Amino acid sequence: MKYSPYSFSKISSYLSCPNAFKFKYIKKIKIVSDPRFFEKGNFYHERLETYPVIKDFKWKYADENLIETYTENIENFIKEKIVQKLLENKMCSEAEFKFNESLKLYAGSKWKSFLYGYIDFISKIDDTIFIVDWKSKDHGDRYPTNPKQLEMYAAWIFEARKHINKVVCMFAYIENKTFKKYVYTREDSVKFKDEILSNINKIEQDNKFAKHINKKCTGCDYYDLCKPFQVKVK
């Protein structure tokens, strides 16, 4: 495999725009992101990961007003009944998963795996396993969350837990205090795996990595390199 190890974000990048995939994963052009963008999410994730212990988060960029707002957001979210149940029945957090080329469990380094990823939170309520991906905010149709991410998580849990036949996967939006749930079966995971392998095969067979020009191009990290709307003069 030319471009392994794969991940959800890597596959998603290609499906959104093969040319952006080329810049990021083949040419390896690094874009320096604003660290302030990640601070709030890191704070929310740490608070949920260490619950009920409250650790002293090391703020670098947020001012006192923002810190107060973010703290209020996460504490109100934790008070939600479903969140309380999830946290009180925690199995693990930041779970790493790895697959080989047959999408079976892989025990080696993630860098030598075929596909890998991380799951924010896993809980077991009664006899049902819940896989949770914490999101800071639901941005609606502008930046919709992709359930394909959860489908990949479901494919892994059915490999890791051979005795279960159903899993609930969900996006939990902290600032909105809303949730999107998806119930998957073991039969579903077969389809998920087929789709994952099909998408990876497309990437491996591609030798053009064409531009996918659309309205989202202006927000792409590689906009200046790609120049998607530039008219070629003959």
Long-range contacts (C-beta under 8 A, 24 or more apart in sequence): 1-101, 1-114, 1-200, 1-204, 2-204, 3-203, 3-204, 4-113, 4-114, 4-115, 5-110, 5-111, 5-112, 5-113, 5-114, 5-115, 5-116, 6-114, 6-115, 6-116, 6-200, 6-203, 7-115, 7-116, 7-117, 8-117, 8-148, 8-149, 8-152, 11-196, 11-199, 11-200, 11-203, 12-146, 12-148, 12-149, 14-199, 14-202, 14-203, 14-206, 15-199, 16-212, 16-216, 17-211, 17-212, 17-217, 17-220, 18-206, 18-208, 18-209, 18-210, 18-211, 18-212, 19-209, 19-210, 19-211, 19-212, 19-222, 19-226, 20-220, 20-221, 20-222, 20-226, 21-203, 21-209, 22-209, 23-222, 23-225, 23-226, 24-221, 24-222, 26-209, 29-222, 29-225, 31-221, 31-222, 35-60, 35-61, 36-61, 36-62, 40-66, 40-70, 40-136, 41-136, 43-70, 43-74, 44-70, 44-73, 44-74, 44-134, 44-136, 44-174, 45-120, 45-134, 47-74, 47-78, 48-74, 48-78, 48-87, 48-93, 48-120, 48-121, 48-134, 49-93, 49-94, 49-121, 51-78, 51-87, 51-90, 52-87, 73-174, 73-175, 74-174, 76-177, 77-172, 77-174, 77-175, 77-177, 80-177, 82-179, 83-172, 85-123, 85-125, 86-121, 86-123, 86-125, 86-130, 86-132, 86-172, 87-123, 89-123, 89-124, 89-125, 90-121, 90-122, 90-123, 91-122, 91-123, 91-124, 91-129, 92-121, 92-122, 93-120, 93-121, 93-122, 94-118, 94-119, 94-120, 95-119, 95-122, 97-153, 97-156, 97-160, 99-156, 99-159, 103-155, 103-159, 103-193, 103-196, 103-197, 104-159, 105-156, 105-159, 105-160, 115-152, 115-196, 115-200, 117-152, 117-153, 117-156, 119-153, 119-156, 122-157, 128-166, 128-167, 128-168, 129-157, 129-161, 129-164, 129-167, 129-168, 130-167, 130-168, 130-169, 130-170, 131-157, 131-167, 131-168, 131-169, 131-170, 132-169, 132-170, 132-171, 132-172, 133-169, 133-170, 133-171, 133-172, 134-172, 134-174, 135-171, 135-172, 135-173, 135-174, 136-173, 136-174, 136-175, 137-173, 137-174, 137-175, 137-176, 138-171, 138-173, 138-175, 138-176, 138-178, 145-171, 145-180, 147-180, 147-182, 148-195, 150-182, 150-184, 151-182, 151-184, 151-188, 151-192, 151-195, 152-192, 152-196, 154-184, 154-188, 154-189, 154-192, 155-189, 155-192, 155-193, 155-196, 158-186, 158-189, 159-189
